[in-house]
């Protein structure tokens, strides 16, 4: 395990430390046939030789970089979320917060990826089946005879994969409104001779990647924001620069302007990720590797080197760096929506030193780093901030008792989770939501890229 931010960044730069074997082990969850397993594993550890994994990496990164393919996905996911928000009126509605956000995001992400014929559109009970699988992955991986010992995850996986096979065998992955990412993954599978049923069951991983961390991240950001009335007011003022309200019937949110014109909204998101992102960042050592460590801060004692031997697994937990008092100061355990304004020197009152800001930039890696930097980070950014922006502008939200929302305290993280989740009664907490005065008839539209995607 390494915990030094400088050493972690050095590890991210090493191509001999690979995340691919972790992905391949995760693929065992899908129940691939021996033939499919051989195709997926073939030459995975040799970047100089063409392979299924290499092609898959290229295809996914090409479809998720900032550009037309990503804009299409962002536009689709926000249109679906916008429809859900449009259905809320001036009368108070009570919703189970985590389940509402989780299920809304699951359906919206599935539609953005797989088009209008996505599996949740045909049977919304599959959303619960998916989350039965997602929340019980560890027993499915670890226990013998999973059909008996991990029944909930086993049965959830079976239902989702049956639906995905039907979707792929019907040829829906070629539909016009299907994302470039799903089409690209299918092309890579066909190129390498992966049977269509095996391509289908592997797309459970795409659902997992798009929702497993995004849903709890949106939940926590929602809770942090709506438990702080002053922050809500400040965000409403800031967001006025990126919205265009057309009379009393439409509000257009230009998410392209978030990074430049909404530093507080972005900082709120980054601080949520700092506190709640807790991925383990495992890397397999493919060859003997030397890491150099020069020390950090006033107590640095000069350069040291570490030899990582081939065959070992390296653990790079984000939670230690993200929760280090040496990096983030005495308020490390407190949510500070303005923390990243100070780090990025956009706050004139910043009391963070130049060296501390540099260390914080090194120590912040909620999406991993290096070759395995999460390719979906721009997609998550757009859906989370677009959703929170609409909620902040257009809705009054309180706890179920009508008072200011109380921040959930109890959290847990399983080994397979990259983001902490609420537990117990707090996972069932309910909110009251209704339209703000003057926003009763507003329908939400979003500008997401070079082209106006509404």
C-alpha positions, 0 to 999 in steps of 0.5 A: 500500500502507498499513501504518499500523494507524491508516490501515488502520482509516480505510481500512476505514471508507471505503465508496468502497474496495471489496472487491467487484471482487476478489470479482468477479474471483475469480468469473471462476475459476468459468467463468461464461457471459456472461449470468451474468457480466453479472448478477453484475457489474450495478450492483455498484459502486452501493449505491444500486441493487439488485443481485445482489452487494448481495442476496448480501451481505445474504443471507450476513451474515444467515445468518452472524450470531450466531443460529439459522442460525449455531448450526445450522451450528456444531452440524453441523460439530462433530457431524461432527468429533466422529464422527471423533474418536470413532473414535479409541481407546486404541491408538496411531494414526498420522496425516498431520497436515495432510491429516487435519485438512484432509480432516476439516474439508473434509467437516465444513464441506461437510456443515454447508453443503450437508447430508447429500447434500453432494458429498463424502459421495457421493465422498470422492475429490472432497476431493482434487480440490477441494484440487488446485484450491485449491492451484493457483489462481494458474496457473489465473488467470494462465496461458493455455490452463489445460486444458493449463498448469494441468491439476491445478487445471483438472481439479479444478475441473471435477470439483467443478463437475460434482458441484455441478451434479448436486447442484443439479439434483437439488434437494438445495439445498432439503433440510431439513438444508441451511444457511440460507446455501446456501439464501439464495444459491440464492434470490438467484440465482433472483431475478436470473435466474441459471441453476441450473447457474451457481448450482451452479458458483458454490458452489465459492466457498462451499467455498473460503471455508469451508475455504481458511483454516480448515484451515491455521489449525486445523493451526497452532493444533494444532501450537502447542498440542501442541508445548507440554506446559505449555500443554496442561496449562493448557488442560485445567485451563481447559476443565474450566469449560466441559465436563460429563462424564457418566460415562465415555461422554459429554463435552459441550463448551459452546462458548458459554462459550469467550469468558468462561471460556476466555481462554487458549484464545481467546488461543491462537487469536488468537495463531495468527491473528496469526502465520499470517494473511497476507491482502492485503486488496485494495480498489479505489478507486471514487471519489477518497478522502481518508484522514486520518492523525494519527500513532501513538506518541511520534514522531507529527508531527500530522495528514496526509492522503492522496488515493487516486485513483479506479481504483487498487487499495489493498493492505492486508497484514495480515502487516506490522501483525501482525509489527510490533515497534513494535506487538507488542514484541521477542517479535513473532516468538515464539508467545505463547499469553498475548499477548492476555490481556495485551492485553485486561487479563485478565492481572494480570501484564501488562507492556503499556502502555495505549497499546500495548494500544490500538495492538495492537487497532488493528493486529489484523485477521485477518478484514479490516474494515469492510463486508468484515469476514469474515462467516464468522469466528464459524463458524471460531471455533466449529469451530477452538476446539471441535476443539482443546478436544476434542483437548486434553481427550481425547487424547495426541498426540506426534510420529511418534517418540513425543516432543513434537510439533516445531513445523513451521518451513517455511511458504509463502503464495501470493497467493491464500492468506489463511493460511500453509501448511506446505510440503515434508516438514512438510506430510507430518508425521505424529503419534501419537494415542490416547485419554487414560486415563479418556477411552477411551469418551467420545463428544463432544457440543457445545452451540453456541447458545441451543438445545442442539445436540447 
